[in-house]
Amino acid sequence: MKERRVTNRGAPAAPAAAAAAAASRRRKKPAFDPSGGFFSGVRIGAVAAFAIFVLTAITLVVLLSALYPRETPRSITPVALPKIMDLPQFQGEHKERLYWGTYRPHLYLGIRSRTPKSLLAGLMWLGIKDGYYALRHTCEDSDGLKRYGWVRHDGISYGRQVILDQNMNITTFFSKSWNDGSGYGGDWSVRVNLHDSRFWFFLKKTKSSLYFYIAEEEGSQIRISRNDASGLAASGHRHDIGHWQIHISAENNTFFHYAGFRTGNMHNITQLVQNSLIVQERKLQLPDTYEKSSNIVVFQVLGRNHLQLDVTFLAGVDEKKFSVQSRLERLSGIRLDETLKVQEQSFDKRFENAYKLDNKELSSFGATNAVEIGKAALSNLLGGISYFYGQSLISIPSKEQKHHRESFWKYWPAALYSAVPCRSFFPRGFLWDEGFHQIIISRWDRNLTYDIVGHWLDLLNVDGWIPREQILGEEARVRVPDEYILQHTDNANPPTLFLPLHGLKTCYLYCDFFLCPAADIAAFLEKTFPRLQAWFGWFNRTQAGTFPGTYYWHGRSITDKELNAKSLSSGLDDYPRASHPSADERHVDLRCWMALAAKSMEKLAQMARSNDLLFQEYEAMSQVLSDFDVLNQLHYDRKRGRYYDYGNHTEKVKLEWDNFFDPRTGQVQQVLRRVVSGRPKLQLVPQFGYVSLFPFIVKLIPADSQILEAHLNLIQSEKLLWTSYGLRSLATTSSIYNRRNTEHDAPYWRGPVWINMNYLVLSSLHYYSQEPGPYKDAAASVYKQLRANLISNVARRYNEVGYIFEQYDHTKEGEGKGARPFTGWSSLILLIMAEQYQR
């Protein structure tokens, strides 16, 4: 018997009816069936509801953000003061004259404009490195060039550079001009002369290679031209300068190749070009390809052992009004020869008028080519003036870290026009270096100094702080180790910008001589003074010590791997301070910087026509910080007759090797660790060196004081600082003299001779040699010998190796050490030759 089916009512059903009922059930699933339509609808409804909820939440957040905007942290908020660079004197003709320049000093030759997104240009050539071909582009000490640097540069429109790469002698010229028909910023020319004397060039069919590129940071297309009779190589358009063209011409027996690339990264152009080179008939050459909408175009010129290349940039091209051909003729070939000759003569004449080295009898110091060395020092400083644009990365203060998820903050987007210390190692702006740079530049072109100082002071945040190291833009950032990128808002840097500003009073009195209209100086002071107030106030609030009238550099923290905690903010890095950092420290150099700054603020307040109360406030502060008796109470060791820091200190500190097991390698490793065997106590820190000379440097010691006599004797002592090459940074009697700070940190400010500090000492010796007093003749004698030692050694080393160095060894015959070419503050050798010091 077949099984009977039961309907939902319990009655028997016929087979047909049962089938129909089953089909109906399949079409209409019960409401309680979890796989059915009801729950599917619930899911769809829930998703829609959730989406509506999210959209509503986002809308509320946006509305609340608009109504109650999140407050920008103070650290990255600009001070609410008018910008100095908005002054009329920095607009118009001044701004246009400075539009183009060699503002990419980290390259052997790099050109850009003073705009956030610029048209970039640069030179490369093919050299040898470790036995292989390698492109020369960015200034690298590892390239091993015998010499490179500007030997003439006026900072604006003319430069000549000499490069010696093995047996290749390369000379580059940069010339800027304004002619009928020129667009905004004018036209410019680059000439490159290359002579290769390598013997195998005459035996093999090998050719020299030069590469010149043009790149558009905005990403606009650069059009390439082929087989143009006028030498037109590339063209494009920018909103500020209109249509532009690049023309390239070279001598006969040369071959051209090219490549076009599309990229948003301008910091890896070297690798981009190197990866594109192909081997063709025993030559490395560009592939003659062009990517769609290329914004980088590279041209290669191949020739035998001698090449001359002319590159001409024309802005504002409009053939209906002015002939392109006539402009080209003025800017290349024989006409360019004449222009370069006139510009060179103009530089030489201006240099002699400014520094008068021909009257200084420098040959008596063994510096037979002192004038050429002086011109190279100035030119490489001016040729290193750069334009940066970007955002500094700021470390979040520890007290605010718990309220923020970010790992760092970004400063507001800002521009910086600044000189740099060194094109290879330090091609970026450093705050305390810049004050020294401007002592030199202000004597050459005071308007450049105003522009540069204005850019720096426009970086003040609402608290009055300026980041001490400016790493703006990707080109700058890729050259800096990660641990130095973040800037710390509690860290200062010596306020050296007051050094060039200290001379403003003289400029104001003799404005016709400096070609600076009195109205422009007054307007500059009016805008500058409130920012200097904010900066000076920041120092007083954040760097003050626990005892009234004392100061210390914040940011020191000890680790077990450092012999002595560094004070990077002081600019003197590893110069020994108190062994145990604390808030009880007193740093004599910072107190003296503040005395100089207060004196400057007093004078500037008077010049800026500020109210009498403000002038009296700075006058009173200047008197307190210059008080000789108070200075001696805080920092003078009467027993030793020296000025010292004060802090929690013990001399019983050393580095010792320690064994530890490294779980990563499974082996026992060795590391140098700090060992303290004595109990620290609050006392004067007995480390004699540059820091101890600051009361003398800032001229706080009266001309008739016996302490002045004692300092003249200390300076002359060969057991302490005196060498035949200049004053060493730390006395040989110091417990940390010439000692490493860590396993990997060689002595930096613990012995070597530094030109900037020697310049400051010479400046004071010159001052005391002119002041009435019993030690006038003694100061003159020390001055004469120290100046002779410095000039003789720098000149001798320059003639031997072709560079001015960051520092000079105090033991090994005065050898150059550290970064090269260091024509930042080491260029002060020019002012030492010229005997031009701070008044």
C-alpha positions, 0 to 999 in steps of 0.5 A: 500500500502506498503511503498516504500524504496528509494535507495541512488540514489532516485530510487525505489528498489525491496525488494531483492535489498533493503535487499542486500543494507541494509546488505551491509550498515551493513558490510560497515558503513559510514565514518561519523558513530561515532561508526564505524571503522574509529574512532576506528582506530583513537583511536588505532592510538592515543594510539599508538602515545601517547605510543611512545611519553611517551617512547620517553620522558622517553628515553630523560630523561634517556639520559639527566640524564646520560649526565647531572646527577642531583647534589646530595645535599651537605648534603648527599654527603660524603667528598672527602677524603680517608676513615680512615677505608681503612687503612691497619691496619684495614684490615687483622687480625684486621678486622677478629678478630672483625668479630663476636661479641655481636654487638646487645646490644639492646638484652639480648644476641645478636650476629652478624658480622661486615657486612651489611647483617649478620647472626644473633643469639639471646637468648630468654626465657619465663618470666612473665609480668603482670601475663602472660607469655612473651618472654624476648628478647629485653632489656626493662625496663618494663620487671622489671629485678632485674639486667642484664649486663655484669660483664666481657667483653673484647670487642672482645673474651670473656664475662660473663653476669648475669641476674636476672629475678624474681626468675630466675638466668641466666648466659650467656657466649660468647667465641670466638676462632680461631682453626685449621680449623676455617673459616673466623672470627673464631668459637664461643660458647654461654653457658647459665645457668638457675636456676629457684628457684620459689617454684611452679616449684617443685609443678607443672609439669612446665618446664623452656624454653630457645630459641636460634635462627639463622637468615640470613639477606641475605635471604639465606636458613638455613637448619635444622637438626633433630636427629643428634647424634653430636647435629647439629641443623642448617647449611648454607653457606655464601660467606665470611665464607663458610659453617657453622654449629650450634650445640646445646647440653643440659643436660639430661631430656630436650626436644627440639622443633623448628620452621622455618620461612621465612621473610625479617623483622628481627626487629619483631622476638620476635612477630614472635616466640611468635605468633607461640607458642602453648599450648601442655600438659600445656606447651608453645612450638614451633610447630615443623614446617619449612616453605619453604626456612626458613631464621630464625630457632628457637630452644626451650630447655625445662627442669626443674628448672636447665638448661645448654645449649651450642651453638657452631658455626663453620665457614668454615666447611670442613670435608675433612681437619679438624674433626668437632668433634674435634672442637666441643670438644674444644668448648663445655662441659668440654673443654669449662669450661676450656676455660672460666676459662682461659679467665676470669682469663686473663680479671681479670689480664689485668684489674688490670694492666690497672686500679690498683684498688687494691692500691686505698683503695676504701673500705674507701668510703664504696665501699667494692666491688669497683673492681667488680663494676669497672669491671661491668662498663667497661664490660657493656660498652665494651659489648655494642659495636655495629655494625650498617649499614644503612642510616641516614634520613636527614631533608631537610634544609628549604632553599632547601625545595621548590626545592625538593619534598621529605620529607627527604633525605637519607644519603649514606649507611654507617657502624658504629662501636660504643659503646652505652649509654644504652642497653635498652633506647639508643642502638645506636650511639650518637656523644658526648657520644662517646667521653666520651666512648673512654676516657675509652675504649682507656685505655683498648684497643687503637686499638678499639678506633682507629677503632671506631673513624675512623668509626665516622669520615668516616661519614663526609659529604662534609661540614664537618658535622656528624649526631649527632644521628646514627639511622642505620637499621630497628632494630635501627629505630623501637626503636626511636620516629618519632620526633627524627629520622630526623637529622638536618644539622645545628645542632652540638654536642659537639666535644668530640672525641677530648678528646680521641684524645688529648691523642694521643701524649702520645700514640705516645711517649709510643707506645710500652706500648700501643702495638701500632706501631708508623707507625700505629699511624702516618698513622692513624693521616695522614688520620684522620687529614684532616677529623678533619680539615673539622669537626673543620672548619664546627663548625667555619662556622656554629656555630659562633656568630655575635661577633668575637670569639663567638659561640652558639648552633644552632637549638633552637626555642621556643614554647608556651609550653616550659619554656625554648627553649631546646638546644639538640645540646649542649648535655645538652638538657633542661639546661636553656639558654637565654629565647628568642633564637637569633643569638646574643647568646654566649654560654660559653660551646661551646666556651670552646669546641672550645678552646679544639678542637683548642688546639688539632688541634694544637698538632695533626697538629704537630704530623701529620707533616703538613706544618708550616703555618697550624700549626701556624694557629691552634696555633694562633686560640688556643691562641685566644680561650684560651685568659683569658682576652677575655673570661672574657670580653665575659662571666664573671660576675664580680659582681657575680664572675661567667661565664654565657651565653649571650643572649636576656633574661628575668627571668620573664618567667613561665608556667601557666595552660590555658583552651582551647576548644578542638573541637575533644572532645567537652570539655574544656581542660587544657594545660601548656603554657609559659607566659612572663611578662617581656621584654627581653634584651641582657645580661648575663644569670644568670643561674649557673650550669655545663655550668658556670664551663666550663672555669674551666673544660677546664683549661682556668683559670690560677692557680694563678688567684683569679677567680680559688679560687672563683670557688673552693668556688662556687663548694663547696657551698651546696646552689649552686651545692655541694651535698653528691652524686656529683655536681648537674647540676643546682644551687638551686638559679637558677630561673629554678632549678628543674622545668619542661620544659613542662607538660610532660618533667621532669627536666633533666639537671636542678638538677640531678647529672651526672657522665660525668660532675663530671668526667670533674670537677674532672679532672680539680681539679686533674690538679689544685692540681698538678699545682704550685700556691696558691690554690693547696691545696684547689683544692686537698681538694675539689678533695678528697671529691668530688671523695669520694662522687661520688664513695660512692653513685654509689657503694651504689646504685649499691649494692642495685639495681644492676645497674649504672644509667644515673643520680643520684638524688640530693635530695633523698639520691642520688637515681639512675634515668633515663635510666638503665643500663647506662654504657655509660659515667656513666662508667667513675666511673671506671676512677674516682676510678682509678684516671685516668684523661685527661692530 
